């Protein structure tokens, strides 16, 4: 008899964004006359930057001729991309990360979901609440939690991010071996400064823990005093893995390219306390289970690191930040407390009511899709998240509709 992985039965029936997509599709069936404006899932709407498109075309042409065709590439990514990433994203900011420590992949979602499998099943996990659901669900699937009751899984150390702590969790009092952090934060849009990030790095060093630092939204940071990488903090190379993505940065949600940084000095321990380089484990995992990102996509990604590409990518993020400023200003004017929307494409709004109810109200009365905060965890109840990923015209229209619906 074939048995299932029973840990899957502990999961909620569907993934948050699939659930929202179903609700929106059902609404559209009954209201075909409404043009719904989507400010829910953080999916980019602007075209790929011209430098990226040109490199993409050129690489496809290379694939079209026997003399320049490429088959399997290195699982960890082509050196031309890994070198550009290490030079521009890290060394230029004083973070000591080499090309060899970069693992190119097809998404930060996959990497943040897959990384947990190289750690033991009894690893004690600390996860923010609210949180990007992938961190939690993948640990549920791996059997690191008990049952789901009262909005929480047994066995997880929840790091509460609330208005009281400025949406930056305190260090846990319970022991934790693997700590998930995300800044600029999804979903709250909160950012962390160097001093507070250093506290986490120092804590991880004391505990011999590892921080999984999701920096998928660093391209939206405009305040130069904020760290863009955890490796800007002294001592982080021994205790942190960082995830980055070109999805929101360079418009790659449909094109797929991201990377994970595993420093060679990062160690984890076996049952005898012997240290093992995590780099070796992740390299072994990727070469066994992953065949790399396609050559044209890596060429397209590398173009985002040329001077021309860098300027275009920054302009793209600036456009979304301009949308974020409009959303934040309008929702504040309507009397809602907002976090994020500055140095972040997400605006976290205290709706002062049940968050799925607020989601339904905005969908049915304004034809605008947001994300209910409760979908990100118990601490998200009462909040909604509005994403800035759309055109300025749609964001302005959405805000006008929301203003009319909420003041009616
Ligand atoms: C989000 O809306 O939270 C993100 O788009 C999800 C993702 O990047 O997978």
Boltz pocket constraint, residues with backbone or C-beta under 6 A from the ligand:
constraints:
  - pocket:
      binder: B
      contacts: [[A, 40], [A, 41], [A, 42], [A, 43], [A, 109], [A, 132], [A, 186]]
      max_distance: 6.0
